[in-house]
Amino acid sequence: MSSARTGRRPQPLRSRLTPLALTAVGLMSGLLSSQALAVDSVTLRVGHALNEDHVVARSYRHMADELEQLSDGSMHLRIFPNGQMGSTQDMLGQMQNGALDLVHASASNLESFDDIYSVFNLPYLFPSQADFKKVVFGPIGEEIMQSTREKGFFAIGAYVAGYRSFYASKPIRTPADLEGMKIRVQSSPTTIRMIKLMGGSPTPIAFSEVYSALQQGVVDGAENNVPSYVQTRHAELARYFSEDQHTSVPDFLTIATSTWNRLSDEQQQILQKAVADSEAYQQKLWDKVNQQAREQAKEMGAQFIEVDKDAFRKAVQPLYEEYRQQSGHAELLERIRDAEQDDDQPQG
């Protein structure tokens, strides 16, 4: 029972110890102090498969600087870029096993962990980027980001990624042009189904391996946004960028639940603030980088192709019918449609 609870004044510890015991206490105090410092100083490891010039990769460097500043130098972010730690799926597994604290992933990667993320892979889900932001940065997005907590991780940040379109060594103007073509896709069941409905042959390949796959003819084309098309130098090999704009898939920063739980309340707040700052930084950069990338692509010899979007929309309608048949999906889709029509929703 403590002295405070009994009302007795405690006897000073030093007066009750022998010189030898005092030495031992001094050593123990020093050890405990060093352990306390070790707990207060935190280094978080984040992995991603992006080129270091990618706007999200730049946002992570911005976040690292913010984390150091906001924590007075006690919190650090160690970044492993360019797929140094393996593919995104590999890194997500490493995070669940404790080898990484944070991992950058798109909704396509996360779909295999919780199919609630599959909604973001539905083609032509968002009529505009404003609608994208209403959903991703609003209550629906927050709910989805928290969905995997019991699976060992959850998302603490979201990033815009523009529209994804096809690029290949020949123009793709209608779904008929995709017939027989091997198209690199992310490891997403929804995306794979979409490509099949459009007439192509979906081929899941790690992002870091797409250049060599195009070069060696393993795939005939791929799909991504314009900045990624340029920064990966895919434009050198696939000269035709066909702007069907089939999806706008958000990127997420995920964190291991065990890592989050180890942080103090103050450290959690600092990390959340640094992440929020990186989101704002990334959104500010995106439009500028996207326009610059279009000009760079043209300088590299790429051509931007207009397509028959209505034909692509019609081809993927069975995907929506199949999606609505799954438990809870029809309700989620209806909530998203309502949010897109609500001008009062937050837009990030």
Secondary structure in CASP SS format (residue, H / E / C, confidence):
PFRMAT SS
TARGET T0000
AUTHOR 0000-0000-0000
METHOD secondary structure of the structure
MODEL  1
M C 1.00
S C 1.00
S H 1.00
A H 1.00
R H 1.00
T H 1.00
G C 1.00
R C 1.00
R C 1.00
P C 1.00
Q C 1.00
P C 1.00
L C 1.00
R H 1.00
S H 1.00
R H 1.00
L C 1.00
T C 1.00
P H 1.00
L H 1.00
A H 1.00
L H 1.00
T H 1.00
A H 1.00
V H 1.00
G H 1.00
L H 1.00
M H 1.00
S H 1.00
G H 1.00
L H 1.00
L H 1.00
S H 1.00
S H 1.00
Q H 1.00
A H 1.00
L H 1.00
A H 1.00
V H 1.00
D H 1.00
S C 1.00
V E 1.00
T E 1.00
L E 1.00
R E 1.00
V E 1.00
G E 1.00
H C 1.00
A C 1.00
L C 1.00
N C 1.00
E C 1.00
D C 1.00
H C 1.00
V H 1.00
V H 1.00
A H 1.00
R H 1.00
S H 1.00
Y H 1.00
R H 1.00
H H 1.00
M H 1.00
A H 1.00
D H 1.00
E H 1.00
L H 1.00
E H 1.00
Q H 1.00
L H 1.00
S C 1.00
D C 1.00
G C 1.00
S C 1.00
M E 1.00
H E 1.00
L E 1.00
R E 1.00
I E 1.00
F E 1.00
P C 1.00
N C 1.00
G C 1.00
Q C 1.00
M C 1.00
G C 1.00
S C 1.00
T H 1.00
Q H 1.00
D H 1.00
M H 1.00
L H 1.00
G H 1.00
Q H 1.00
M H 1.00
Q H 1.00
N C 1.00
G C 1.00
A C 1.00
L C 1.00
D C 1.00
L E 1.00
V E 1.00
H E 1.00
A E 1.00
S E 1.00
A H 1.00
S H 1.00
N H 1.00
L H 1.00
E C 1.00
S C 1.00
F C 1.00
D C 1.00
D H 1.00
I H 1.00
Y H 1.00
S H 1.00
V H 1.00
F H 1.00
N H 1.00
L C 1.00
P C 1.00
Y C 1.00
L C 1.00
F C 1.00
P C 1.00
S C 1.00
Q H 1.00
A H 1.00
D H 1.00
F H 1.00
K H 1.00
K H 1.00
V H 1.00
V H 1.00
F C 1.00
G C 1.00
P H 1.00
I H 1.00
G H 1.00
E H 1.00
E H 1.00
I H 1.00
M H 1.00
Q C 1.00
S C 1.00
T C 1.00
R H 1.00
E H 1.00
K H 1.00
G C 1.00
F E 1.00
F E 1.00
A E 1.00
I E 1.00
G E 1.00
A E 1.00
Y E 1.00
V C 1.00
A C 1.00
G C 1.00
Y C 1.00
R E 1.00
S E 1.00
F E 1.00
Y E 1.00
A E 1.00
S C 1.00
K C 1.00
P C 1.00
I C 1.00
R C 1.00
T C 1.00
P H 1.00
A H 1.00
D H 1.00
L H 1.00
E C 1.00
G C 1.00
M C 1.00
K E 1.00
I E 1.00
R E 1.00
V E 1.00
Q C 1.00
S C 1.00
S C 1.00
P H 1.00
T H 1.00
T H 1.00
I H 1.00
R H 1.00
M H 1.00
I H 1.00
K H 1.00
L H 1.00
M H 1.00
G C 1.00
G C 1.00
S E 1.00
P E 1.00
T E 1.00
P E 1.00
I C 1.00
A C 1.00
F H 1.00
S H 1.00
E H 1.00
V H 1.00
Y H 1.00
S H 1.00
A H 1.00
L H 1.00
Q H 1.00
Q H 1.00
G C 1.00
V C 1.00
V C 1.00
D C 1.00
G E 1.00
A E 1.00
E E 1.00
N E 1.00
N C 1.00
V H 1.00
P H 1.00
S H 1.00
Y H 1.00
V H 1.00
Q H 1.00
T C 1.00
R C 1.00
H H 1.00
A H 1.00
E H 1.00
L C 1.00
A C 1.00
R C 1.00
Y E 1.00
F E 1.00
S E 1.00
E E 1.00
D E 1.00
Q E 1.00
H E 1.00
T E 1.00
S C 1.00
V C 1.00
P C 1.00
D E 1.00
F E 1.00
L E 1.00
T E 1.00
I E 1.00
A E 1.00
T H 1.00
S H 1.00
T H 1.00
W H 1.00
N H 1.00
R H 1.00
L C 1.00
S C 1.00
D H 1.00
E H 1.00
Q H 1.00
Q H 1.00
Q H 1.00
I H 1.00
L H 1.00
Q H 1.00
K H 1.00
A H 1.00
V H 1.00
A H 1.00
D H 1.00
S H 1.00
E H 1.00
A H 1.00
Y H 1.00
Q H 1.00
Q H 1.00
K H 1.00
L H 1.00
W H 1.00
D H 1.00
K H 1.00
V H 1.00
N H 1.00
Q H 1.00
Q H 1.00
A H 1.00
R H 1.00
E H 1.00
Q H 1.00
A H 1.00
K H 1.00
E H 1.00
M C 1.00
G C 1.00
A C 1.00
Q E 1.00
F E 1.00
I E 1.00
E C 1.00
V C 1.00
D C 1.00
K H 1.00
D H 1.00
A H 1.00
F H 1.00
R H 1.00
K H 1.00
A H 1.00
V C 1.00
Q H 1.00
P H 1.00
L H 1.00
Y H 1.00
E H 1.00
E H 1.00
Y H 1.00
R H 1.00
Q C 1.00
Q C 1.00
S C 1.00
G C 1.00
H H 1.00
A H 1.00
E H 1.00
L H 1.00
L H 1.00
E H 1.00
R H 1.00
I H 1.00
R H 1.00
D H 1.00
A H 1.00
E H 1.00
Q C 1.00
D C 1.00
D C 1.00
D C 1.00
Q C 1.00
P C 1.00
Q C 1.00
G C 1.00
END
